[in-house]
Amino acid sequence: MDEERMEKTEVVPGSTGAYIGFEILFALPGVGLICAIIFGFFSKNENMRHYARAHIATWGILIGFFIMALIGNSGR
């Protein structure tokens, strides 16, 4: 099974410009989130998948902190 997965995935490092472009794309409201989800789960490039998943996880953590801050300040 690992051999099949290795054949389907590519491990090609992206250039600096590519990562800057993806960061700009992911920063777009709505469209960026959809693109990050698509790249994170359906990209054949393993590095791109990991980068998109890290971006999604970062936003999840930030939103979690924001919600905790709102709940913490609601009692005042």
Distance bins in CASP14 RR format, pairs under 12 A and 6 or more apart:
PFRMAT RR
TARGET T0000
AUTHOR 0000-0000-0000
RMODE 2
METHOD distances of the structure
MODEL  1
1 7 0 0 0 0 0 1 0 0 0 0 0
1 8 0 0 0 0 0 1 0 0 0 0 0
2 8 0 0 0 0 0 1 0 0 0 0 0
2 9 0 0 0 0 0 1 0 0 0 0 0
3 9 0 0 0 0 0 1 0 0 0 0 0
5 11 0 0 0 0 0 1 0 0 0 0 0
5 44 0 0 0 0 0 1 0 0 0 0 0
5 46 0 0 0 0 1 0 0 0 0 0 0
6 44 0 0 0 0 0 1 0 0 0 0 0
6 46 0 0 0 0 1 0 0 0 0 0 0
7 44 0 0 0 0 0 1 0 0 0 0 0
8 42 0 0 0 0 0 1 0 0 0 0 0
8 43 0 0 0 0 0 1 0 0 0 0 0
8 44 1 0 0 1 0 0 0 0 0 0 0
8 45 0 0 0 0 0 1 0 0 0 0 0
8 46 0 0 0 0 1 0 0 0 0 0 0
8 49 0 0 0 0 0 1 0 0 0 0 0
9 42 0 0 0 0 0 1 0 0 0 0 0
9 43 0 0 0 0 1 0 0 0 0 0 0
9 44 1 0 1 0 0 0 0 0 0 0 0
9 45 1 0 0 1 0 0 0 0 0 0 0
9 46 1 0 1 0 0 0 0 0 0 0 0
9 47 0 0 0 0 1 0 0 0 0 0 0
9 48 0 0 0 0 0 1 0 0 0 0 0
9 49 0 0 0 0 1 0 0 0 0 0 0
9 50 0 0 0 0 0 1 0 0 0 0 0
10 43 0 0 0 0 1 0 0 0 0 0 0
10 44 1 0 1 0 0 0 0 0 0 0 0
10 45 1 0 1 0 0 0 0 0 0 0 0
10 46 1 0 0 1 0 0 0 0 0 0 0
10 47 0 0 0 0 1 0 0 0 0 0 0
10 48 0 0 0 0 1 0 0 0 0 0 0
10 49 0 0 0 0 0 1 0 0 0 0 0
11 43 0 0 0 0 0 1 0 0 0 0 0
11 44 0 0 0 0 0 1 0 0 0 0 0
11 45 1 0 0 1 0 0 0 0 0 0 0
11 46 1 0 1 0 0 0 0 0 0 0 0
11 47 1 0 0 1 0 0 0 0 0 0 0
11 48 0 0 0 0 0 1 0 0 0 0 0
11 49 0 0 0 0 0 1 0 0 0 0 0
11 50 0 0 0 0 0 1 0 0 0 0 0
12 18 0 0 0 0 0 1 0 0 0 0 0
12 43 0 0 0 0 0 1 0 0 0 0 0
12 44 0 0 0 0 1 0 0 0 0 0 0
12 45 1 0 1 0 0 0 0 0 0 0 0
12 46 0 0 0 0 1 0 0 0 0 0 0
12 47 1 0 0 1 0 0 0 0 0 0 0
12 48 0 0 0 0 1 0 0 0 0 0 0
12 49 0 0 0 0 0 1 0 0 0 0 0
13 19 0 0 0 0 1 0 0 0 0 0 0
13 45 0 0 0 0 1 0 0 0 0 0 0
13 46 0 0 0 0 0 1 0 0 0 0 0
13 47 1 0 1 0 0 0 0 0 0 0 0
13 48 0 0 0 0 1 0 0 0 0 0 0
13 50 0 0 0 0 0 1 0 0 0 0 0
13 51 0 0 0 0 0 1 0 0 0 0 0
14 20 0 0 0 0 0 1 0 0 0 0 0
14 21 0 0 0 0 0 1 0 0 0 0 0
14 22 0 0 0 0 1 0 0 0 0 0 0
14 43 0 0 0 0 0 1 0 0 0 0 0
14 45 0 0 0 0 1 0 0 0 0 0 0
14 46 0 0 0 0 0 1 0 0 0 0 0
14 47 1 0 0 1 0 0 0 0 0 0 0
14 48 1 0 0 1 0 0 0 0 0 0 0
14 50 0 0 0 0 0 1 0 0 0 0 0
14 51 0 0 0 0 1 0 0 0 0 0 0
15 21 0 0 0 0 1 0 0 0 0 0 0
15 22 0 0 0 0 0 1 0 0 0 0 0
15 47 0 0 0 0 0 1 0 0 0 0 0
15 48 0 0 0 0 0 1 0 0 0 0 0
16 22 0 0 0 0 0 1 0 0 0 0 0
16 23 0 0 0 0 0 1 0 0 0 0 0
17 23 0 0 0 0 1 0 0 0 0 0 0
17 24 0 0 0 0 1 0 0 0 0 0 0
17 25 0 0 0 0 0 1 0 0 0 0 0
18 24 0 0 0 0 0 1 0 0 0 0 0
18 25 0 0 0 0 0 1 0 0 0 0 0
18 39 0 0 0 0 0 1 0 0 0 0 0
18 45 0 0 0 0 0 1 0 0 0 0 0
18 47 0 0 0 0 1 0 0 0 0 0 0
18 48 0 0 0 0 1 0 0 0 0 0 0
18 51 0 0 0 0 1 0 0 0 0 0 0
19 25 0 0 0 0 0 1 0 0 0 0 0
19 26 0 0 0 0 0 1 0 0 0 0 0
19 39 0 0 0 0 0 1 0 0 0 0 0
19 45 0 0 0 0 0 1 0 0 0 0 0
19 47 0 0 0 0 1 0 0 0 0 0 0
19 48 0 0 0 0 1 0 0 0 0 0 0
19 50 0 0 0 0 0 1 0 0 0 0 0
19 51 1 0 0 1 0 0 0 0 0 0 0
19 52 0 0 0 0 0 1 0 0 0 0 0
19 54 0 0 0 0 0 1 0 0 0 0 0
19 55 0 0 0 0 0 1 0 0 0 0 0
20 26 0 0 0 0 0 1 0 0 0 0 0
20 27 0 0 0 0 0 1 0 0 0 0 0
20 51 0 0 0 0 0 1 0 0 0 0 0
21 27 0 0 0 0 1 0 0 0 0 0 0
21 28 0 0 0 0 0 1 0 0 0 0 0
21 32 0 0 0 0 0 1 0 0 0 0 0
21 35 0 0 0 0 0 1 0 0 0 0 0
21 39 0 0 0 0 0 1 0 0 0 0 0
21 48 0 0 0 0 0 1 0 0 0 0 0
21 51 0 0 0 0 0 1 0 0 0 0 0
22 28 0 0 0 0 0 1 0 0 0 0 0
22 32 0 0 0 0 1 0 0 0 0 0 0
22 35 0 0 0 0 1 0 0 0 0 0 0
22 36 0 0 0 0 1 0 0 0 0 0 0
22 38 0 0 0 0 0 1 0 0 0 0 0
22 39 1 0 0 1 0 0 0 0 0 0 0
22 40 0 0 0 0 0 1 0 0 0 0 0
22 43 0 0 0 0 0 1 0 0 0 0 0
22 45 0 0 0 0 0 1 0 0 0 0 0
22 47 0 0 0 0 0 1 0 0 0 0 0
22 48 1 0 0 1 0 0 0 0 0 0 0
22 49 0 0 0 0 0 1 0 0 0 0 0
22 50 0 0 0 0 0 1 0 0 0 0 0
22 51 1 0 0 1 0 0 0 0 0 0 0
22 52 1 0 0 1 0 0 0 0 0 0 0
22 54 0 0 0 0 0 1 0 0 0 0 0
22 55 0 0 0 0 1 0 0 0 0 0 0
23 32 0 0 0 0 0 1 0 0 0 0 0
23 35 0 0 0 0 0 1 0 0 0 0 0
23 36 0 0 0 0 0 1 0 0 0 0 0
23 39 0 0 0 0 0 1 0 0 0 0 0
23 51 0 0 0 0 1 0 0 0 0 0 0
23 52 0 0 0 0 0 1 0 0 0 0 0
23 54 0 0 0 0 0 1 0 0 0 0 0
23 55 1 0 0 1 0 0 0 0 0 0 0
23 58 0 0 0 0 0 1 0 0 0 0 0
24 31 0 0 0 0 0 1 0 0 0 0 0
24 32 0 0 0 0 1 0 0 0 0 0 0
24 35 0 0 0 0 0 1 0 0 0 0 0
24 55 0 0 0 0 0 1 0 0 0 0 0
25 31 1 0 0 1 0 0 0 0 0 0 0
25 32 1 0 1 0 0 0 0 0 0 0 0
25 33 0 0 0 0 0 1 0 0 0 0 0
25 34 0 0 0 0 0 1 0 0 0 0 0
25 35 1 0 1 0 0 0 0 0 0 0 0
25 36 0 0 0 0 1 0 0 0 0 0 0
25 38 0 0 0 0 0 1 0 0 0 0 0
25 39 0 0 0 0 1 0 0 0 0 0 0
25 48 0 0 0 0 0 1 0 0 0 0 0
25 51 0 0 0 0 0 1 0 0 0 0 0
25 52 0 0 0 0 0 1 0 0 0 0 0
25 55 0 0 0 0 0 1 0 0 0 0 0
26 32 1 0 1 0 0 0 0 0 0 0 0
26 33 1 0 0 1 0 0 0 0 0 0 0
26 34 0 0 0 0 1 0 0 0 0 0 0
26 35 1 0 0 1 0 0 0 0 0 0 0
26 36 1 0 1 0 0 0 0 0 0 0 0
26 37 0 0 0 0 0 1 0 0 0 0 0
26 38 0 0 0 0 0 1 0 0 0 0 0
26 39 0 0 0 0 1 0 0 0 0 0 0
26 40 0 0 0 0 0 1 0 0 0 0 0
26 48 0 0 0 0 0 1 0 0 0 0 0
26 51 0 0 0 0 1 0 0 0 0 0 0
26 52 1 0 0 1 0 0 0 0 0 0 0
26 53 0 0 0 0 0 1 0 0 0 0 0
26 54 0 0 0 0 0 1 0 0 0 0 0
26 55 1 0 1 0 0 0 0 0 0 0 0
26 56 0 0 0 0 1 0 0 0 0 0 0
26 58 0 0 0 0 1 0 0 0 0 0 0
26 59 0 0 0 0 1 0 0 0 0 0 0
27 33 0 0 0 0 0 1 0 0 0 0 0
27 35 0 0 0 0 0 1 0 0 0 0 0
27 36 0 0 0 0 1 0 0 0 0 0 0
27 55 0 0 0 0 1 0 0 0 0 0 0
27 58 0 0 0 0 0 1 0 0 0 0 0
27 59 0 0 0 0 0 1 0 0 0 0 0
28 34 0 0 0 0 1 0 0 0 0 0 0
28 35 1 0 0 1 0 0 0 0 0 0 0
28 36 0 0 0 0 1 0 0 0 0 0 0
29 35 0 0 0 0 0 1 0 0 0 0 0
29 36 0 0 0 0 0 1 0 0 0 0 0
29 59 0 0 0 0 0 1 0 0 0 0 0
30 36 0 0 0 0 1 0 0 0 0 0 0
30 37 0 0 0 0 0 1 0 0 0 0 0
30 59 0 0 0 0 0 1 0 0 0 0 0
31 37 0 0 0 0 0 1 0 0 0 0 0
31 38 0 0 0 0 0 1 0 0 0 0 0
32 38 0 0 0 0 1 0 0 0 0 0 0
32 39 0 0 0 0 1 0 0 0 0 0 0
32 40 0 0 0 0 0 1 0 0 0 0 0
32 52 0 0 0 0 1 0 0 0 0 0 0
32 55 0 0 0 0 1 0 0 0 0 0 0
32 56 0 0 0 0 0 1 0 0 0 0 0
32 59 0 0 0 0 0 1 0 0 0 0 0
33 39 0 0 0 0 0 1 0 0 0 0 0
33 40 0 0 0 0 0 1 0 0 0 0 0
33 52 0 0 0 0 0 1 0 0 0 0 0
33 55 0 0 0 0 1 0 0 0 0 0 0
33 56 1 0 0 1 0 0 0 0 0 0 0
33 59 1 0 0 1 0 0 0 0 0 0 0
33 60 0 0 0 0 0 1 0 0 0 0 0
33 63 0 0 0 0 0 1 0 0 0 0 0
34 40 0 0 0 0 0 1 0 0 0 0 0
34 41 0 0 0 0 0 1 0 0 0 0 0
34 42 0 0 0 0 0 1 0 0 0 0 0
34 52 0 0 0 0 0 1 0 0 0 0 0
34 56 0 0 0 0 0 1 0 0 0 0 0
35 41 0 0 0 0 0 1 0 0 0 0 0
35 42 0 0 0 0 0 1 0 0 0 0 0
35 43 0 0 0 0 0 1 0 0 0 0 0
35 48 0 0 0 0 0 1 0 0 0 0 0
35 51 0 0 0 0 0 1 0 0 0 0 0
35 52 1 0 0 1 0 0 0 0 0 0 0
35 55 0 0 0 0 1 0 0 0 0 0 0
35 56 0 0 0 0 0 1 0 0 0 0 0
36 42 0 0 0 0 0 1 0 0 0 0 0
36 43 0 0 0 0 0 1 0 0 0 0 0
36 48 0 0 0 0 0 1 0 0 0 0 0
36 49 0 0 0 0 0 1 0 0 0 0 0
36 50 0 0 0 0 0 1 0 0 0 0 0
36 51 0 0 0 0 1 0 0 0 0 0 0
36 52 1 0 1 0 0 0 0 0 0 0 0
36 53 0 0 0 0 1 0 0 0 0 0 0
36 54 0 0 0 0 1 0 0 0 0 0 0
36 55 1 0 1 0 0 0 0 0 0 0 0
36 56 1 0 1 0 0 0 0 0 0 0 0
36 57 0 0 0 0 0 1 0 0 0 0 0
36 58 0 0 0 0 0 1 0 0 0 0 0
36 59 0 0 0 0 1 0 0 0 0 0 0
36 60 0 0 0 0 0 1 0 0 0 0 0
37 43 0 0 0 0 0 1 0 0 0 0 0
37 49 0 0 0 0 0 1 0 0 0 0 0
37 52 1 0 0 1 0 0 0 0 0 0 0
37 53 0 0 0 0 1 0 0 0 0 0 0
37 55 0 0 0 0 1 0 0 0 0 0 0
37 56 1 0 0 1 0 0 0 0 0 0 0
37 57 0 0 0 0 0 1 0 0 0 0 0
37 59 0 0 0 0 0 1 0 0 0 0 0
38 44 0 0 0 0 0 1 0 0 0 0 0
38 48 0 0 0 0 0 1 0 0 0 0 0
38 49 0 0 0 0 0 1 0 0 0 0 0
38 52 0 0 0 0 1 0 0 0 0 0 0
38 53 0 0 0 0 0 1 0 0 0 0 0
38 56 0 0 0 0 0 1 0 0 0 0 0
39 45 0 0 0 0 1 0 0 0 0 0 0
39 46 0 0 0 0 0 1 0 0 0 0 0
39 47 0 0 0 0 0 1 0 0 0 0 0
39 48 1 0 1 0 0 0 0 0 0 0 0
39 49 1 0 0 1 0 0 0 0 0 0 0
39 50 0 0 0 0 0 1 0 0 0 0 0
39 51 1 0 0 1 0 0 0 0 0 0 0
39 52 1 1 0 0 0 0 0 0 0 0 0
39 53 0 0 0 0 1 0 0 0 0 0 0
39 54 0 0 0 0 0 1 0 0 0 0 0
39 55 0 0 0 0 1 0 0 0 0 0 0
39 56 0 0 0 0 1 0 0 0 0 0 0
40 46 0 0 0 0 0 1 0 0 0 0 0
40 47 0 0 0 0 0 1 0 0 0 0 0
40 48 1 0 0 1 0 0 0 0 0 0 0
40 49 1 0 1 0 0 0 0 0 0 0 0
40 50 0 0 0 0 1 0 0 0 0 0 0
40 51 0 0 0 0 1 0 0 0 0 0 0
40 52 1 1 0 0 0 0 0 0 0 0 0
40 53 1 0 1 0 0 0 0 0 0 0 0
40 54 0 0 0 0 1 0 0 0 0 0 0
40 55 0 0 0 0 1 0 0 0 0 0 0
40 56 1 0 0 1 0 0 0 0 0 0 0
40 57 0 0 0 0 0 1 0 0 0 0 0
41 48 0 0 0 0 0 1 0 0 0 0 0
41 49 1 0 0 1 0 0 0 0 0 0 0
41 50 0 0 0 0 0 1 0 0 0 0 0
41 52 0 0 0 0 1 0 0 0 0 0 0
41 53 0 0 0 0 1 0 0 0 0 0 0
41 56 0 0 0 0 1 0 0 0 0 0 0
42 48 0 0 0 0 0 1 0 0 0 0 0
42 49 0 0 0 0 1 0 0 0 0 0 0
42 52 0 0 0 0 1 0 0 0 0 0 0
42 53 0 0 0 0 0 1 0 0 0 0 0
43 49 1 0 1 0 0 0 0 0 0 0 0
43 50 0 0 0 0 1 0 0 0 0 0 0
43 51 0 0 0 0 1 0 0 0 0 0 0
43 52 1 0 0 1 0 0 0 0 0 0 0
43 53 0 0 0 0 1 0 0 0 0 0 0
45 51 0 0 0 0 1 0 0 0 0 0 0
45 52 0 0 0 0 1 0 0 0 0 0 0
46 52 0 0 0 0 0 1 0 0 0 0 0
46 53 0 0 0 0 0 1 0 0 0 0 0
47 53 0 0 0 0 0 1 0 0 0 0 0
47 54 0 0 0 0 0 1 0 0 0 0 0
48 54 0 0 0 0 0 1 0 0 0 0 0
48 55 0 0 0 0 0 1 0 0 0 0 0
49 55 0 0 0 0 0 1 0 0 0 0 0
49 56 0 0 0 0 0 1 0 0 0 0 0
50 56 0 0 0 0 0 1 0 0 0 0 0
50 57 0 0 0 0 0 1 0 0 0 0 0
51 57 0 0 0 0 0 1 0 0 0 0 0
51 58 0 0 0 0 0 1 0 0 0 0 0
52 58 0 0 0 0 0 1 0 0 0 0 0
52 59 0 0 0 0 0 1 0 0 0 0 0
53 59 0 0 0 0 0 1 0 0 0 0 0
53 60 0 0 0 0 0 1 0 0 0 0 0
54 60 0 0 0 0 0 1 0 0 0 0 0
54 61 0 0 0 0 0 1 0 0 0 0 0
55 61 0 0 0 0 0 1 0 0 0 0 0
55 62 0 0 0 0 0 1 0 0 0 0 0
56 62 0 0 0 0 0 1 0 0 0 0 0
56 63 0 0 0 0 0 1 0 0 0 0 0
57 63 0 0 0 0 0 1 0 0 0 0 0
57 64 0 0 0 0 0 1 0 0 0 0 0
58 64 0 0 0 0 0 1 0 0 0 0 0
58 65 0 0 0 0 0 1 0 0 0 0 0
59 65 0 0 0 0 0 1 0 0 0 0 0
59 66 0 0 0 0 0 1 0 0 0 0 0
60 66 0 0 0 0 1 0 0 0 0 0 0
60 67 0 0 0 0 1 0 0 0 0 0 0
60 68 0 0 0 0 0 1 0 0 0 0 0
61 67 0 0 0 0 0 1 0 0 0 0 0
61 68 0 0 0 0 0 1 0 0 0 0 0
62 68 0 0 0 0 0 1 0 0 0 0 0
62 69 0 0 0 0 0 1 0 0 0 0 0
63 69 0 0 0 0 0 1 0 0 0 0 0
63 70 0 0 0 0 0 1 0 0 0 0 0
64 70 0 0 0 0 1 0 0 0 0 0 0
64 71 0 0 0 0 1 0 0 0 0 0 0
65 71 0 0 0 0 0 1 0 0 0 0 0
65 72 0 0 0 0 0 1 0 0 0 0 0
66 72 0 0 0 0 0 1 0 0 0 0 0
66 73 0 0 0 0 0 1 0 0 0 0 0
67 73 0 0 0 0 0 1 0 0 0 0 0
67 74 0 0 0 0 0 1 0 0 0 0 0
68 74 0 0 0 0 0 1 0 0 0 0 0
69 76 0 0 0 0 0 1 0 0 0 0 0
70 76 0 0 0 0 0 1 0 0 0 0 0
END
